[in-house]
Amino acid sequence: MAVICAMRQNVSVTMVAMVNETYVTQRVSWNGSEETFQTCQQNVDPNTTSITETNGDGKFLWDAHTQELIFAAFYYGYIFTQIPGGWLADKYGTKWVLGFGILLSSVCTLLGPVAAMADFRWYFVTRFFSGLGEGVSFPSMQALWSKWAHPSERSILSVTGVAGFNLGKIIGNALTGFLINLDIAGGWPFTFYIYGSCGVLWVIAWSFLGYSSPADHPWISVEERTYLKEGLRFSGSKRNVSVPWGAMLTSPAIWVLVFTHFTYMLGMSTLLANLPLYFSDGIRVPIEQTGVYSALPFTLQFVAMISGSYLTDRLLAREIMEKTTIRKLMSAIGLFSGAFCLILTGFARCNIAMSVVFVTLAMGGIGISFAGHFVALLDVAGVYAGSAMGIVNTAGTLGGIVGPYIVGVFTEVQSDITGWQKVMWFLAGVFVCSGLIFVLFGTTRLQTWARMDEGGEEEYIPLEDSKADTTLSNK
């Protein structure tokens, strides 16, 4: 997951070095709009050598709308493989579905610099197909954990996998600025070659070491296989299951997660793509610091995700509260605190220290929410988690498409701090909506259409899963 995100996040930082900001600003001035935006020019250190001073202003004449279109191109491809990826992973296993998807994304990343230099449209195509390949990642991971994660360890294991995605955000932000300034192979193209090569190496390792289920794994102990089989006996573990699409698409529990994830991803994907631009062009810091500042929020989020999921599993084990209550509590704490910090970020405007602190705290808060609605999908969908994630993440991908467009509307030029202020306040409202939807309507109960025993004929018993194993074992 770290490699997957690093390939995606790399574009957000390299965009700063690729684009000719002087052209963008002059274009707005030619249109008579030079007095409609405010910049943080006072933050520019005259004694600091920026990337534009070292290597010259970027060569690509892409305005704000074009840049956001490039960010969205990834999600245009990403949306097409959500449901097919989840269905294939549920039916045939995760190993080759995920492997081929990441191989496609890695090859497109390697071709990115050549495509960008040839024509903007070719670069759009590589981003589209990169998204097409990575679209299988989250549905495949959910399908994988539906077979590998015991209910008592579900929060920590599934969130640990996603935390690897955050590690990629950290690497993609912090390392990219450093690699660009090495000025190897043209500067910014070098980052594409590094991350694309890492993706190819990962696919090679995965093909030898990855397995779709405990039944496929040649080295797993008998004790561990029995432990997983017993823990997952009511959510199924068989392949070639027939996905109950009709029941799934009419399930209120799934639709609550659809709307929750759409608003959540609208906020997250916008921040993921635009934080480097916000720090570099919005509050005017050098690209080396941009990488570090952009990595800090995801570093805290990484810690918060692991800590929050560990705490959730401990609360579930002690049965202090019902599972649904705990999931809702984690989502509420995370999303509402994140929204509050984004409001403060907007008020910080050109204050670099306050902006970095509030954005970092916001992302940390949002990280806690992963142990809520995200893991709830495994709770309600069981063996069909991959297909269900395909549905839910399709809605989330729509958020990834809409988010960059909204940034382009609010910021006619990327150096307009007033526009970024509006962006932060808008995203705060989005996260509040996401939290309210799940808190008011969410559930963690394994749905009737997802419940089965080894023979597929077990009658549905409407117990909370956190208590079901204990109750049934005493019969």
C-alpha positions in Angstrom: 0.0 0.0 0.0 2.9 2.3 0.6 4.2 1.8 -3.0 0.7 2.3 -4.3 0.2 5.6 -2.6 3.8 6.9 -3.3 3.1 6.5 -7.1 -0.1 8.4 -6.7 1.2 11.1 -4.3 4.3 11.8 -6.3 2.4 13.8 -8.9 1.1 16.2 -6.3 4.6 17.3 -5.3 6.2 17.2 -8.8 3.4 19.4 -10.1 5.0 22.3 -8.3 8.2 21.8 -10.3 6.5 20.9 -13.6 4.3 23.9 -14.0 5.3 27.4 -15.0 3.7 29.4 -12.2 4.7 32.7 -13.8 2.6 31.9 -16.8 -0.4 31.0 -14.6 -0.2 34.3 -12.7 0.3 36.4 -15.9 -2.6 34.7 -17.5 -4.9 35.8 -14.7 -3.4 39.3 -14.9 -4.1 39.5 -18.7 -7.7 38.7 -17.9 -7.9 41.7 -15.6 -8.2 39.7 -12.4 -4.9 40.6 -10.7 -6.7 42.4 -7.8 -9.1 39.6 -7.1 -6.6 37.4 -5.2 -4.2 37.8 -2.3 -0.8 36.0 -1.9 1.5 35.2 0.9 4.5 36.7 -0.8 5.8 38.0 2.6 6.7 34.4 3.4 9.2 34.1 0.6 12.7 34.1 2.0 15.0 36.0 -0.3 18.0 34.1 1.0 16.5 30.7 0.2 17.1 29.1 -3.2 13.9 27.7 -4.5 13.4 25.0 -7.1 12.5 27.6 -9.7 15.7 29.5 -9.1 17.8 26.4 -9.3 16.2 24.7 -12.3 14.1 27.5 -13.8 10.4 27.9 -13.6 8.5 24.8 -14.7 8.2 24.2 -18.5 4.5 23.2 -18.7 2.0 26.0 -19.3 -0.9 24.4 -17.3 -3.3 26.7 -15.5 -5.1 25.8 -12.2 -8.0 24.1 -14.0 -5.6 22.0 -16.1 -3.6 20.9 -13.0 -6.7 19.9 -11.2 -7.8 18.0 -14.3 -4.6 16.0 -14.2 -5.2 15.2 -10.5 -8.8 14.1 -11.4 -7.6 11.9 -14.4 -6.4 9.3 -11.9 -9.9 9.0 -10.5 -11.5 8.9 -13.9 -9.6 5.6 -14.4 -9.9 4.6 -10.7 -13.7 4.5 -10.7 -14.0 1.9 -13.5 -12.2 -1.0 -11.6 -13.8 -0.6 -8.2 -16.7 -3.0 -8.6 -14.9 -5.4 -11.1 -11.9 -5.5 -8.8 -13.9 -6.3 -5.7 -15.9 -9.0 -7.6 -12.8 -10.6 -9.1 -11.0 -10.6 -5.7 -14.0 -12.2 -3.9 -14.5 -14.8 -6.6 -10.9 -15.7 -7.6 -8.7 -14.3 -4.9 -6.7 -11.2 -4.3 -3.3 -12.3 -5.4 -3.3 -11.8 -9.2 -6.1 -9.1 -9.2 -4.0 -6.9 -7.0 -0.7 -7.9 -8.7 -1.8 -7.1 -12.3 -3.4 -3.8 -11.1 -0.3 -2.5 -9.5 1.9 -3.6 -12.4 -0.3 -1.5 -14.8 0.0 1.5 -12.5 3.8 1.0 -12.1 4.3 0.9 -15.9 2.2 4.1 -16.4 4.2 5.8 -13.7 7.5 5.0 -15.5 6.0 6.4 -18.8 4.7 9.6 -17.1 7.6 11.9 -17.9 7.8 10.9 -21.5 4.0 11.3 -21.9 4.0 14.7 -20.2 6.8 16.0 -22.5 5.0 14.7 -25.6 1.6 16.3 -24.9 -0.7 17.1 -22.0 -3.3 14.6 -23.4 -0.8 11.7 -23.3 0.0 12.5 -19.7 -3.7 12.5 -18.9 -3.9 9.0 -20.5 -1.1 7.7 -18.3 -2.7 9.1 -15.2 -6.0 7.5 -16.3 -4.6 4.1 -16.8 -2.6 4.4 -13.5 -5.9 5.0 -11.8 -7.4 2.0 -13.7 -4.7 -0.2 -12.2 -4.8 1.1 -8.7 -8.6 0.9 -8.6 -8.5 -2.7 -7.6 -6.3 -2.0 -4.5 -8.9 -1.2 -1.8 -11.5 -3.7 -2.9 -8.8 -6.4 -3.1 -7.5 -5.5 0.3 -11.0 -5.7 1.9 -11.5 -9.1 0.2 -8.1 -10.2 1.6 -8.9 -9.2 5.1 -12.3 -10.8 4.9 -10.4 -14.1 4.8 -7.3 -13.3 6.9 -8.6 -11.0 9.7 -10.1 -12.6 12.8 -13.1 -10.5 14.1 -11.2 -9.8 17.4 -8.2 -8.4 15.4 -10.2 -6.9 12.5 -9.7 -3.2 13.4 -5.9 -3.3 13.9 -5.2 -5.6 10.9 -7.4 -3.8 8.3 -6.3 -0.4 9.5 -2.6 -1.4 9.5 -3.0 -2.3 5.8 -4.4 1.1 5.1 -1.8 2.7 7.3 0.7 1.5 4.7 -1.1 3.8 2.3 -0.4 6.6 4.7 3.3 5.6 4.8 3.2 6.1 1.0 1.8 9.6 1.5 4.7 10.3 3.9 7.3 9.0 1.5 5.7 10.5 -1.6 5.7 14.0 0.1 8.9 14.0 2.0 11.2 12.2 -0.4 9.9 13.7 -3.7 11.1 17.2 -2.9 14.5 15.9 -2.0 14.7 13.8 -5.2 13.7 16.7 -7.3 16.5 18.9 -5.9 19.1 16.2 -6.6 18.6 17.2 -10.3 19.2 13.7 -11.6 17.6 12.8 -14.9 16.0 16.2 -15.2 14.9 16.6 -11.6 11.2 15.8 -11.4 11.2 12.9 -13.9 13.6 11.0 -11.7 10.9 10.6 -9.0 8.6 8.8 -11.5 11.4 6.4 -12.4 12.1 5.7 -8.7 8.5 5.0 -7.6 7.6 3.2 -10.8 10.6 0.8 -10.4 9.6 0.2 -6.8 6.1 -0.7 -7.9 7.5 -3.3 -10.4 9.8 -4.8 -7.7 6.8 -5.0 -5.3 4.8 -7.0 -7.9 7.7 -9.4 -8.4 7.9 -10.0 -4.6 4.1 -10.3 -4.2 3.9 -12.9 -6.9 6.1 -15.2 -4.8 5.0 -14.2 -1.3 1.4 -13.2 -1.5 -1.6 -15.6 -1.0 -5.3 -14.9 -1.2 -6.5 -17.0 1.8 -5.2 -19.2 4.6 -6.2 -22.2 2.5 -3.8 -21.2 -0.2 -0.8 -20.5 2.0 1.8 -23.3 2.1 3.6 -22.3 5.3 0.7 -21.3 7.6 0.5 -23.4 10.8 -2.4 -25.7 11.5 -3.2 -23.7 14.7 -3.4 -20.4 12.8 -5.5 -21.9 10.0 -8.0 -23.4 12.6 -8.1 -20.1 14.5 -9.0 -18.1 11.4 -11.5 -20.8 10.2 -13.3 -20.8 13.5 -13.4 -17.0 13.8 -14.7 -16.5 10.3 -17.2 -19.4 10.2 -20.3 -17.1 10.2 -19.0 -14.7 7.5 -17.8 -17.4 5.2 -14.4 -18.2 3.7 -15.3 -20.0 0.5 -14.3 -18.9 -3.0 -16.5 -18.9 -6.0 -19.4 -17.5 -4.0 -22.3 -16.0 -5.8 -22.4 -12.3 -5.0 -25.9 -11.2 -3.9 -25.8 -8.0 -5.9 -29.5 -7.3 -5.6 -29.6 -7.6 -1.8 -26.4 -5.7 -1.5 -27.5 -2.8 -3.7 -30.8 -2.5 -1.7 -29.2 -2.8 1.7 -29.6 0.3 3.9 -26.3 -0.5 5.7 -24.4 -0.4 2.4 -26.0 2.8 1.3 -25.1 4.5 4.6 -21.5 3.5 3.9 -21.8 4.7 0.3 -22.8 8.3 1.4 -20.4 8.3 4.3 -17.4 7.3 2.1 -18.4 9.7 -0.7 -18.2 12.7 1.6 -15.1 11.3 3.4 -13.2 10.7 0.1 -14.3 14.1 -1.3 -12.4 15.6 1.6 -9.5 13.2 1.8 -8.7 13.0 -1.9 -8.8 16.8 -2.2 -6.3 17.1 0.7 -4.1 14.3 -0.6 -3.8 15.9 -4.1 -3.5 19.5 -3.1 -1.6 19.8 0.2 1.8 20.2 -1.6 0.3 23.0 -3.8 -1.3 24.6 -0.7 2.1 24.7 1.1 4.2 25.7 -1.9 1.9 28.0 -3.8 -0.6 29.0 -1.2 1.5 29.9 1.8 4.8 30.1 -0.2 7.4 27.8 1.2 10.3 26.2 -0.8 9.7 22.8 -2.3 12.1 21.0 0.1 10.0 22.3 3.0 6.8 21.6 1.1 7.6 17.9 1.0 8.3 17.8 4.8 5.3 19.9 5.7 3.1 17.8 3.5 4.4 14.6 5.1 3.8 15.8 8.7 0.0 15.5 8.6 0.1 12.0 7.2 2.7 11.0 9.8 0.4 12.0 12.6 -2.5 10.3 10.7 -0.4 7.1 10.5 0.1 7.1 14.3 -3.6 8.0 14.9 -4.8 5.2 12.7 -2.8 2.5 14.4 -3.5 3.9 17.9 -7.2 4.3 17.2 -7.6 0.8 15.8 -5.7 -0.8 18.7 -7.9 1.1 21.2 -11.0 0.0 19.3 -10.1 -3.7 19.4 -9.3 -3.4 23.1 -12.7 -1.8 23.8 -14.4 -4.6 21.7 -12.5 -7.3 23.6 -13.6 -6.0 27.0 -17.2 -5.5 25.7 -17.4 -2.0 27.4 -19.7 -0.9 24.6 -21.5 -2.4 21.7 -19.5 -2.6 18.5 -21.8 -0.2 16.6 -21.4 2.4 19.4 -17.6 2.1 19.4 -17.4 2.4 15.6 -19.6 5.5 15.7 -17.6 7.0 18.5 -14.4 6.6 16.6 -15.8 8.2 13.5 -17.4 11.1 15.4 -14.2 11.9 17.3 -12.0 11.7 14.2 -14.1 13.5 11.6 -15.5 16.2 13.9 -12.1 17.1 15.4 -10.6 17.1 11.9 -13.3 19.5 10.6 -12.7 21.8 13.5 -8.9 22.0 12.8 -9.5 22.7 9.1 -11.7 25.6 10.1 -8.7 26.9 12.1 -6.4 26.3 9.2 -8.6 28.7 7.1 -8.2 31.4 9.7 -4.4 30.9 9.9 -4.1 32.2 6.3 -0.4 33.1 5.7 0.9 32.0 9.1 3.1 29.0 8.2 3.5 27.6 11.7 -0.2 27.7 12.5 -1.2 26.3 9.1 1.1 23.4 9.4 0.0 22.7 13.0 -3.7 22.8 12.3 -3.5 20.8 9.0 -1.4 18.2 10.9 -3.9 18.0 13.8 -6.8 17.8 11.3 -5.3 14.8 9.5 -4.5 13.1 12.8 -8.1 13.4 13.9 -9.3 12.1 10.6 -7.0 9.1 11.0 -8.9 8.0 14.2 -12.1 7.7 12.1 -10.6 4.8 10.1 -11.5 2.4 12.9 -15.1 3.5 12.5 -16.9 3.5 9.2 -14.0 2.0 7.1 -13.8 -1.2 9.2 -17.6 -1.3 9.5 -17.7 -2.4 5.9 -16.0 -5.7 7.0 -18.5 -6.0 9.8 -21.6 -5.7 7.6 -20.4 -7.4 4.4 -18.4 -10.4 5.6 -17.2 -12.6 2.7 -18.5 -10.1 0.2 -16.3 -7.3 1.6 -14.4 -7.0 -1.7 -17.5 -6.5 -3.8 -19.1 -4.2 -1.2 -15.9 -2.1 -1.1 -16.1 -1.9 -4.9 -19.6 -0.3 -4.6 -18.6 2.0 -1.7 -15.3 3.1 -3.1 -16.9 3.8 -6.5 -18.9 6.5 -4.6 -15.6 7.6 -2.9 -13.9 7.9 -6.3 -16.7 10.3 -7.4 -15.5 12.4 -4.5 -12.0 12.2 -5.9 -13.3 13.6 -9.2 -15.4 16.4 -7.7 -12.7 17.5 -5.2 -10.1 18.8 -7.6 -12.7 20.6 -9.7 -13.9 22.4 -6.5 -10.3 23.5 -5.8 -10.0 24.8 -9.3 -13.2 26.9 -8.8 -12.1 28.3 -5.5 -8.5 29.1 -6.6 -8.2 30.7 -9.9 -4.5 30.7 -9.3 -2.8 28.4 -6.8 -1.2 31.3 -5.0 -4.5 32.8 -3.9 -4.6 32.3 -0.2 -8.3 33.5 0.0 -9.2 30.7 -2.3 -7.4 28.2 -0.1 -9.2 29.6 2.9 -12.5 28.8 1.2 -11.2 25.3 0.3 -10.4 24.5 3.9 -13.8 25.7 5.2 -15.6 23.7 2.5 -13.7 20.5 3.4 -14.5 21.0 7.1 -18.2 21.0 6.2 -17.7 17.9 4.1 -16.1 15.9 7.0 -18.9 17.0 9.3 -21.5 15.6 6.9 -19.6 12.4 6.6 -19.5 12.0 10.4 -23.1 12.8 10.9 -24.3 10.3 8.2 -22.5 7.4 9.9 -23.3 8.4 13.5 -27.0 8.8 12.8 -27.6 5.8 10.4 -24.6 3.5 10.5 -24.5 -0.1 11.8 -21.9 -2.9 12.2 -24.3 -5.9 12.2 -23.4 -8.6 9.7 -26.2 -8.5 7.2 -28.5 -11.4 6.5 -27.3 -11.7 2.9 -23.7 -11.9 4.0 -24.1 -14.5 6.7 -23.3 -18.2 6.1 -21.8 -21.2 7.7 -19.5 -23.7 6.0 -22.4 -25.3 4.3 -24.1 -22.1 3.4 -27.3 -23.0 5.3 -26.8 -21.5 8.7 -29.8 -19.5 9.9 -29.0 -15.9 10.5 -28.7 -15.1 14.2 -29.0 -11.4 14.9 -26.3 -11.0 17.5 -23.6 -8.5 17.6 -20.5 -10.2 16.1 -18.3 -9.2 19.0 -20.5 -11.3 21.3 -21.6 -14.0 18.9 -18.6 -16.3 19.2 -18.7 -16.4 23.0 -22.5 -17.1 23.0 -22.3 -19.8 20.4 -19.3 -21.5 21.9 -21.2 -22.1 25.1 -24.1 -23.9 23.4 
